[in-house]
Amino acid sequence: MHAEKISYCFRKQEHLCSKKQIDLLFSKAKSFNSGCLRVLFITGNDNMSFPIQVLFSVSKKRFSRAVDRNRIKRKMREAYRLNKAELYNIFKEKRLFIQVGFLYVSDEINSYKIIERDMIKALGKIISFF
């Protein structure tokens, strides 16, 4: 028996795009902080196209320049993409569905290493909830 190939893609089905679902996430979600990230999560329903759907957000109040917001979101997406495998496998195995929002809460643009460290901590904490 061979191990399932780990996909490092970040497909469109993994993005949380629905305005209705995003509003629900911000109103009913459980949350915690992980360094420079605030994590919101809520269990999803069976008709989701992917076990985990994710949203990345950076406040316009903290970073008025779009260039800065986009750079931070790129770093967050990359840290998630490279470290999501364990989380994905657990949720797929247990047939659970979740919607997650990663909000950047630091006032400065952190390095990729710091964002990745905080992302790994956050993903571990999400796993511990389930």
C-alpha positions as CSV (number, residue, x, y, z in Angstrom):
1,M,0.0,0.0,0.0
2,H,1.4,3.4,-0.9
3,A,1.0,6.6,1.0
4,E,-1.3,9.2,-0.5
5,K,0.6,11.9,-2.4
6,I,0.5,15.2,-0.5
7,S,-0.8,18.0,-2.6
8,Y,0.8,21.4,-2.0
9,C,-1.7,23.1,-4.3
10,F,-4.1,25.8,-3.0
11,R,-7.1,25.3,-5.2
12,K,-10.1,27.6,-5.8
13,Q,-12.3,25.1,-3.9
14,E,-10.2,25.7,-0.8
15,H,-10.9,29.4,-0.8
16,L,-13.8,30.7,1.3
17,C,-15.5,33.0,-1.1
18,S,-19.2,33.0,-0.2
19,K,-20.3,36.3,1.4
20,K,-23.0,34.4,3.4
21,Q,-20.4,31.9,4.8
22,I,-17.9,34.7,5.6
23,D,-20.6,36.6,7.5
24,L,-21.4,33.4,9.4
25,L,-17.7,32.8,10.1
26,F,-17.3,36.3,11.6
27,S,-20.5,36.1,13.7
28,K,-20.5,32.6,15.1
29,A,-16.9,31.4,15.0
30,K,-14.7,30.3,17.8
31,S,-11.4,32.1,17.8
32,F,-7.9,32.2,19.3
33,N,-4.6,34.1,18.7
34,S,-1.4,32.5,17.5
35,G,1.4,35.1,17.5
36,C,0.7,37.6,14.7
37,L,-2.5,35.7,13.6
38,R,-6.0,35.6,14.9
39,V,-7.8,32.4,13.8
40,L,-11.5,32.1,13.5
41,F,-13.1,28.7,12.7
42,I,-16.5,27.2,12.5
43,T,-17.6,23.7,11.5
44,G,-19.0,23.5,8.0
45,N,-21.6,21.3,6.4
46,D,-21.4,18.2,4.2
47,N,-22.1,19.9,1.0
48,M,-18.8,21.8,1.0
49,S,-16.6,21.1,-2.0
50,F,-13.5,20.7,0.2
51,P,-13.0,19.6,3.8
52,I,-11.3,22.9,4.7
53,Q,-12.1,26.3,3.3
54,V,-9.8,29.2,4.2
55,L,-9.9,33.0,4.2
56,F,-6.9,35.3,4.6
57,S,-7.4,38.9,5.7
58,V,-5.3,41.9,6.5
59,S,-6.9,45.0,8.0
60,K,-6.9,48.2,5.9
61,K,-6.7,50.2,9.1
62,R,-3.3,48.7,10.1
63,F,-1.9,48.7,6.5
64,S,-3.3,51.4,4.3
65,R,-1.2,50.5,1.3
66,A,-2.6,47.6,-0.8
67,V,1.0,46.5,-1.6
68,D,1.7,45.8,2.1
69,R,-1.6,44.0,2.6
70,N,-1.1,41.8,-0.5
71,R,2.5,40.9,0.5
72,I,1.3,39.8,4.0
73,K,-1.5,37.7,2.5
74,R,0.9,36.1,0.0
75,K,3.1,35.1,3.0
76,M,0.1,33.7,4.9
77,R,-1.1,31.7,1.9
78,E,2.3,30.2,1.3
79,A,2.8,29.3,5.0
80,Y,-0.7,27.6,4.9
81,R,-0.1,25.9,1.6
82,L,3.2,24.3,2.7
83,N,1.9,23.2,6.2
84,K,-1.7,22.2,5.6
85,A,-1.1,18.5,4.8
86,E,-1.6,17.1,8.4
87,L,-4.7,19.2,9.0
88,Y,-6.2,18.1,5.7
89,N,-5.5,14.4,6.2
90,I,-7.1,14.5,9.7
91,F,-10.2,16.2,8.5
92,K,-10.5,14.0,5.4
93,E,-10.1,10.9,7.5
94,K,-12.7,12.0,10.1
95,R,-15.0,13.3,7.4
96,L,-15.2,16.7,9.1
97,F,-15.7,20.0,7.4
98,I,-14.4,23.4,8.6
99,Q,-14.2,27.0,7.6
100,V,-11.2,29.0,8.8
101,G,-10.3,32.6,8.7
102,F,-6.7,33.8,9.3
103,L,-6.6,37.5,10.3
104,Y,-3.2,39.3,10.5
105,V,-3.2,41.3,13.7
106,S,0.4,42.5,14.0
107,D,1.1,46.2,13.4
108,E,4.3,45.5,11.4
109,I,5.2,43.4,8.4
110,N,6.8,40.3,9.8
111,S,9.2,38.0,8.0
112,Y,7.9,34.8,6.3
113,K,9.6,32.7,9.0
114,I,7.6,34.4,11.8
115,I,4.4,34.1,9.9
116,E,5.1,30.4,9.1
117,R,5.9,29.7,12.8
118,D,2.6,31.2,13.9
119,M,0.7,29.4,11.1
120,I,2.2,26.0,12.2
121,K,1.1,26.8,15.8
122,A,-2.4,27.8,14.7
123,L,-2.8,24.6,12.6
124,G,-1.7,22.5,15.5
125,K,-4.2,24.3,17.8
126,I,-7.0,23.7,15.2
127,I,-6.2,20.0,15.2
128,S,-6.3,19.9,19.0
129,F,-9.9,21.2,18.9
130,F,-11.0,18.2,16.9
